[in-house]
Every structure is written in C-alpha cells, then in structure tokens.
Amino acid sequence: MDKIKEIELEMSRTQKNKATAGHLGLLKAKLAKLRREILEPASKGGGGGGPAAFEVGKAGDARIGLVGFPSVGKSTLLTKLTGVFSEAAAYEFTTLTCVPGVIRYRGAKIQLLDLPGIIEGAKDGKGRGKQVISTARTCDVILIVLDSLKPVTHKRLIEHELDGFGIRLNKEPPNIHFKRKDKGGINFQTTQEDSDLDAETVKAICSEYKIHNADVHVRGDCTDEDLIDVIEGNRMYIPALYVMNKIDQITLEELECLSSFPNYCPVSGHAEWNLDVLLEMAWEKLNITRVYTKPKGATPNYNDPVVLKHGKTTIENFCDHIHKTMKNNMRYALVWGSSVKHRPQKVGKDHVLEDEDVVQIVKKV
C-alpha cells in the first residue's frame, strides 16, 4: 500500500510531456503490477489466496450486476425488477452479501445481482470491495446505480475503483498486437503518426515486465495504459449503464442537467418510474441474439429461444449451445430470418445468425 501511494504521488508530481512519457509509462507499469499482487496474491505452500468472488451460480442467459455505493437504492431496484426480496433500509450496508434474482425479458432469462455497496479504496482491499468487484467482472453488463443528489462524485469514484480492478467500462479492447519472442529485441511499429506511444515508452514498460524481446504493433491511437492492459492480459471490457436513481427527489431542472451524461437512465426505484426504459437500455447493452429452433415438420418453438452472446452467433455456436456433438452430425442448416436472402436458405457452420432467426438442423444420414 505504501509503495502504491509513493508511485501515485510521484506520478502526480511528474509533468506530462514527450520527455517524461517513458518514465510515466514505467511508473504506470509498476503500479499495475503492485495492484495485481494485492488483488491476486499468489497462494504458496498450500496457503489460501485472496478473497474470491461471491459464490453465486450463473443462472439464465446473461448476467447483470448492480454496483454502487451504500444506500443508493440497489436493493429496491432488484426487488421491483425481479420480485426477489433484498433487504432495504435507510441505513448504509443493509446488503452484506450478493442477492440474485432473475428477470424474464423478451424470451430470455437474465440474472440480476444486487452486490453489497462498495466504498472508496475497494480496489486496494478495503471493505468487501475485492469480492464485490470480482463478482462484477463476471457480469455481461454493469448497472452503476447513482444517487441523483450526488451523481458526479459517485460516478468518478466508482469508475476509479472498477478501473483499478481491471474493469474497463464501455470500451473496446485496444488494437495492439503483442507477441513475445526469443530474440530480436523490442520491435515497435505504429500506424499513428502522433501516437502517445513511442519506442522509448514501449521499451520502458516492457523492461518493467522483464520482456526484452517482443513484437508490438499498434493500430490506431493507443496509450501507455492500453499497452499495459494488453501485457497484463486480465482486463475485462464490460458495457455499463449509469442508473440515476431517486429522481423523485430532484427538480426538473436538475433532471435536465443529468441528461448530459452518456449511457445514463433516470429512474425512481421507490416510485417505479422509468423501469421499463431501464430494461430496454440494459437489453440493448447485452447485445444478445435469440434464435428459435424448428424441428422437422413442426412449427418453430417461440417460447424458449436459444440465446447467443455477442461475437458467438454462428451456426456452430448455436449447435454447441444445444449439444457439443451436434455440429459433428450436422449436414447443413435451414435458416429463416433476416440473416438470409431466401426463406429457408441452406447454410453451413460459419453462417452468422441474427436476432429472431429460425433454425432447423439437418443431420447426416
């Protein structure tokens, strides 16, 4: 902890320019390594590691986590959205463990987790922060619940805590190709002329990780922090919504000011205002694909769709979701829907499905 504070202090005192870029990159790499050691201590000699995530079995087709400071209304939202009782009261830290519930929405089963309130310093091990944020890492979407009376302060603090634990909100993985090799030194190439990353910074960061031979190819505008994320390899890129709760306690003028936030949804859990819009926005963030099965000679089953996650929507993924051996016995598939020109159309394993397609698998004779 003392080393982390020393590095953060040195970073705050260092002026950011081309001359200090390599030194700042080195400090950021040291900071990332120290935080990893705190959050994931190695278990040696049979000793236990750090606290793991809350033991909540995955249920349903997707998982959404409610994250926020104590007493912002997470438990009330869980109760209103799922019907599962999660104790709510006017005092802080009412919820001390993770409370799961399930929402049925548009044919999909979505697990909603009410996580205990986090506190400032959670990323450094304060409170039950490690367990809360470890569970948040397993979610497909994070709903950051904020008190409308103090949203900006809470938003920045929570983003800082999640970022320190390797969660990148509403970001895509950096377009950096990194590959270790046996010899040849550090080979750095970039397609960006005025990139924040230069050869000196890349070598300084790699040397901190004891990497002396590697290919680093950067496409687009990436930072030293992006390179550290790629080297660490344990970052989670999770879509998020900012849920401004308790809007029944603010004025219309204050509500209009909050509308400047990106990815925000104003609600009142207590008064049940705007919860349908919250569900709609969360559904869009999940970006999942529903596929209906059609047995030969029968009508499609529209009641229980196969739900595929973003980036895994091929016929092969569809088969794996039903049974691992199905793709080996498949001759071809018949597809009805927006992903094909003809209805039905013969397709192979690599065909990419779209939402609400209907699929019939034709097996080998």
C-alpha positions in Angstrom: 0.0 0.0 0.0 2.8 2.4 0.9 4.6 1.7 -2.4 1.3 2.4 -4.3 0.9 5.7 -2.6 4.6 6.6 -3.3 4.2 5.8 -7.0 0.8 7.7 -7.3 2.5 10.7 -5.6 5.4 10.7 -8.0 3.0 10.4 -11.0 1.0 13.4 -9.8 4.2 15.4 -9.4 5.6 14.5 -12.8 4.7 16.8 -15.7 3.4 15.0 -18.7 5.3 15.6 -21.9 7.3 13.8 -24.5 10.5 13.8 -22.3 8.7 12.2 -19.3 6.5 9.8 -21.3 8.9 6.8 -20.8 9.2 7.5 -17.1 5.4 7.8 -16.6 4.9 4.6 -18.6 7.3 2.8 -16.3 5.5 4.1 -13.2 2.2 3.0 -14.5 3.5 -0.5 -15.2 4.9 -0.7 -11.7 1.5 0.5 -10.3 -0.4 -2.1 -12.4 1.9 -4.9 -11.1 1.6 -3.9 -7.5 -2.2 -3.7 -7.7 -2.3 -7.2 -9.3 -0.2 -8.5 -6.5 -2.6 -7.1 -3.9 -5.7 -8.3 -5.6 -4.5 -11.7 -6.7 -1.9 -12.8 -4.1 -0.1 -16.0 -5.0 -1.1 -19.0 -2.9 2.1 -20.7 -2.0 2.7 -23.7 0.3 -1.0 -24.6 0.4 -2.0 -21.2 1.8 -5.1 -19.6 0.6 -5.2 -16.7 -1.9 -7.1 -13.5 -1.6 -10.9 -13.4 -1.3 -12.7 -14.8 -4.3 -15.9 -13.5 -5.8 -19.3 -14.2 -4.0 -20.3 -17.8 -4.7 -23.4 -17.2 -6.9 -24.1 -19.8 -9.5 -24.7 -18.5 -13.0 -28.4 -18.8 -14.0 -30.1 -17.7 -17.1 -28.8 -16.5 -20.5 -26.9 -13.4 -19.3 -25.8 -11.7 -16.0 -26.3 -8.0 -15.0 -24.7 -6.6 -11.8 -25.9 -3.7 -9.7 -22.9 -1.8 -8.5 -22.9 1.4 -6.4 -22.2 3.0 -3.0 -24.3 2.0 0.0 -27.9 3.3 0.2 -28.3 4.3 -3.4 -31.3 2.0 -4.0 -29.8 -1.1 -5.5 -31.9 -3.5 -3.3 -35.1 -1.6 -4.2 -34.3 -1.9 -7.9 -33.7 -5.7 -7.5 -37.0 -6.2 -5.7 -39.0 -4.1 -8.2 -37.4 -5.7 -11.3 -37.3 -9.3 -10.2 -39.7 -9.7 -7.3 -36.9 -11.2 -5.2 -36.8 -9.6 -1.7 -33.5 -7.9 -0.9 -33.5 -6.0 2.4 -33.6 -2.3 2.0 -33.4 0.3 4.8 -32.5 3.9 5.4 -29.1 3.0 6.9 -25.9 2.0 5.0 -24.6 -1.5 4.4 -28.0 -3.2 4.6 -27.0 -5.8 2.0 -23.9 -7.7 3.2 -23.9 -10.5 0.6 -24.8 -10.9 -3.1 -28.5 -11.3 -3.7 -29.5 -12.8 -7.1 -32.8 -12.5 -8.9 -34.0 -13.4 -12.5 -35.8 -11.2 -15.0 -37.7 -12.8 -17.9 -37.5 -10.3 -20.7 -38.2 -10.9 -24.4 -37.9 -14.6 -24.0 -34.6 -14.5 -22.3 -33.7 -15.2 -18.7 -31.4 -12.5 -17.3 -29.8 -12.9 -13.9 -29.7 -9.7 -11.9 -27.2 -9.4 -8.9 -27.6 -7.0 -6.1 -24.0 -6.5 -4.9 -23.1 -5.0 -1.5 -22.2 -1.3 -1.5 -18.6 -0.6 -2.3 -16.5 2.0 -0.5 -13.7 4.3 -1.6 -10.5 2.2 -1.6 -12.2 -1.0 -2.6 -9.7 -1.7 -5.3 -6.9 -1.7 -2.6 -8.8 -4.2 -0.5 -10.9 -2.0 1.8 -14.3 -3.4 3.0 -15.6 -6.3 0.8 -14.5 -4.4 -2.3 -12.5 -7.3 -3.7 -15.4 -9.7 -3.6 -17.8 -7.1 -5.0 -15.7 -6.2 -7.9 -14.6 -9.8 -8.6 -18.2 -10.7 -9.0 -18.8 -7.6 -11.2 -16.1 -9.0 -13.5 -18.3 -12.0 -14.3 -21.2 -9.8 -15.5 -22.2 -9.1 -19.1 -23.4 -5.7 -18.2 -22.9 -3.5 -15.2 -25.6 -1.1 -13.9 -23.8 1.6 -11.9 -26.5 2.9 -9.6 -26.0 6.5 -8.6 -27.9 8.8 -6.2 -29.3 11.7 -8.3 -28.4 14.1 -5.5 -24.7 13.5 -5.9 -24.2 11.6 -9.2 -20.9 13.2 -10.5 -18.9 12.5 -7.3 -20.1 8.9 -7.0 -19.6 8.3 -10.8 -16.0 9.3 -10.8 -15.2 7.3 -7.6 -16.8 4.1 -8.8 -15.2 4.3 -12.2 -11.8 4.8 -10.5 -12.4 1.7 -8.2 -13.5 -0.5 -11.1 -10.7 0.7 -13.3 -8.2 -0.2 -10.6 -9.5 -3.7 -10.6 -9.1 -4.1 -14.4 -12.7 -3.4 -15.5 -12.9 -1.1 -18.5 -16.4 0.4 -18.9 -17.9 1.0 -22.3 -14.5 0.5 -24.0 -13.3 -1.9 -26.8 -10.0 -3.8 -26.3 -7.1 -1.8 -27.7 -5.9 -2.6 -31.2 -2.5 -3.7 -30.2 -0.8 -6.9 -31.4 1.7 -8.0 -28.7 3.8 -11.2 -29.1 6.8 -12.3 -27.1 9.7 -13.9 -29.0 13.1 -15.4 -28.2 15.4 -12.8 -29.7 15.5 -9.6 -31.8 14.7 -7.1 -29.1 11.6 -4.9 -29.0 10.2 -4.4 -32.5 7.7 -1.5 -32.2 5.5 -0.3 -35.1 2.6 2.1 -35.2 0.2 3.3 -37.8 -0.5 6.6 -35.9 1.9 9.5 -36.7 1.3 11.5 -33.5 0.7 8.5 -31.2 1.1 8.8 -27.4 3.1 5.7 -27.5 6.7 5.9 -28.7 9.6 3.4 -28.8 11.2 4.6 -25.6 7.9 4.3 -23.6 7.2 0.8 -25.0 10.7 -0.4 -24.1 10.4 1.1 -20.6 7.1 -0.7 -20.0 8.4 -4.0 -21.4 11.5 -3.8 -19.3 9.4 -3.4 -16.1 7.8 -6.8 -17.1 11.2 -8.3 -17.8 10.3 -8.5 -21.5 13.3 -7.9 -23.7 12.2 -9.5 -27.0 8.7 -8.9 -28.4 6.7 -7.6 -31.4 4.5 -4.6 -30.5 2.3 -3.4 -33.4 -0.1 -0.6 -32.6 -3.0 0.2 -34.9 -4.8 3.5 -34.1 -4.3 5.9 -31.2 -3.4 3.9 -28.1 -1.8 5.0 -24.8 0.7 3.5 -22.5 -2.1 2.3 -20.3 -3.6 0.4 -23.2 -0.2 -1.4 -23.7 -0.1 -2.3 -20.0 -3.6 -3.7 -20.2 -2.6 -5.9 -23.2 0.6 -7.2 -21.4 -1.4 -7.8 -18.1 -3.9 -9.8 -20.2 -6.6 -9.9 -17.4 -8.7 -6.8 -18.3 -12.4 -7.1 -18.7 -14.2 -4.8 -21.2 -17.8 -4.6 -20.0 -20.7 -2.4 -21.2 -22.2 -0.2 -18.5 -25.3 2.0 -17.8 -25.4 4.8 -15.3 -28.7 4.4 -13.4 -29.6 7.8 -11.8 -31.9 6.6 -9.0 -34.2 8.7 -6.7 -35.2 11.2 -9.4 -38.4 11.8 -7.4 -36.2 13.8 -5.0 -34.9 16.3 -7.5 -36.3 19.1 -9.7 -37.0 19.1 -13.4 -34.1 21.5 -13.9 -31.7 19.1 -12.1 -33.0 16.2 -14.2 -32.3 18.1 -17.4 -28.7 18.7 -16.2 -28.3 14.9 -15.7 -29.3 14.3 -19.3 -25.8 15.3 -20.4 -24.4 12.1 -19.1 -23.7 9.4 -21.8 -25.2 6.0 -21.2 -27.5 7.3 -18.4 -31.0 6.3 -17.5 -33.0 8.3 -14.9 -35.3 6.1 -12.6 -37.0 6.0 -9.3 -37.0 2.5 -7.8 -39.3 3.5 -5.0 -41.9 5.2 -7.3 -41.3 2.6 -10.1 -40.6 5.4 -12.6 -38.9 4.6 -16.0 -38.0 1.0 -15.1 -39.3 -0.2 -18.5 -36.8 2.1 -20.2 -34.0 0.8 -17.9 -34.8 -2.8 -19.0 -34.9 -1.7 -22.7 -31.5 0.0 -22.4 -29.9 -2.9 -20.5 -31.2 -5.3 -23.2 -29.5 -3.2 -25.9 -26.2 -3.2 -23.9 -26.4 -7.0 -23.6 -26.5 -7.3 -27.4 -27.6 -10.9 -27.4 -29.2 -12.8 -30.2 -32.3 -15.0 -29.8 -32.6 -18.0 -32.2 -35.7 -20.2 -32.4 -35.4 -23.9 -33.0 -37.6 -25.6 -35.6 -38.0 -29.4 -35.5 -38.6 -31.1 -38.9 -42.3 -31.0 -39.9 -43.2 -28.8 -36.8 -43.7 -25.2 -36.1 -40.9 -23.1 -34.5 -40.6 -23.0 -30.7 -41.0 -19.3 -30.0 -41.3 -19.8 -26.2 -37.8 -20.9 -25.4 -35.2 -19.4 -27.7 -31.5 -20.3 -27.8 -29.7 -17.2 -26.6 -26.3 -16.5 -28.1 -23.9 -13.8 -26.8 -22.3 -11.1 -28.9 -19.5 -12.4 -31.2 -20.6 -16.0 -30.9 -23.6 -16.2 -33.2 -22.6 -18.7 -35.9 -24.5 -21.9 -36.6 -21.6 -23.7 -34.9 -22.1 -21.7 -31.8 -25.8 -22.5 -32.0 -25.1 -26.2 -32.2 -22.6 -26.1 -29.3 -25.2 -24.3 -27.1 -27.6 -27.2 -27.6 -25.1 -30.1 -27.6 -21.3 -30.4 -28.2 -21.7 -33.3 -30.6 -24.5 -31.7 -32.7 -22.1 -29.9 -35.2 -20.3 -33.2 -36.0 -23.6 -34.8 -37.0 -24.9 -31.8 -39.0 -25.2 -31.9 -42.8 -26.4 -28.4 -43.2 -28.9 -26.0 -41.6 -32.0 -24.3 -42.8 -32.5 -20.7 -41.8 -35.5 -18.4 -41.9 -34.9 -14.7 -40.9 -33.1 -11.5 -41.6 -29.6 -13.2 -41.9 -30.6 -14.9 -45.2 -31.9 -13.8 -48.6 -34.2 -16.8 -49.2 -36.6 -18.4 -46.8 -35.5 -21.0 -46.0 -31.8 -21.0 -47.1 -29.2 -23.7 -46.8 -26.2 -22.6 -44.7 -23.1 -24.1 -43.2 -21.4 -23.9 -39.8 -19.9 -20.5 -40.4 -23.1 -18.7 -41.2 -23.7 -15.7 -38.8 -27.2 -15.6 -37.3 -29.2 -12.5 -36.5 -31.8 -11.8 -33.8 -35.0 -13.9 -34.0 -33.8 -16.2 -36.8 -35.4 -19.6 -37.0 -33.0 -22.6 -37.5 -33.6 -26.3 -38.4 -30.6 -28.6 -38.3 -30.5 -31.3 -40.9 -28.4 -34.3 -39.8 -26.2 -36.6 -41.8 -27.8 -39.8 -42.9 
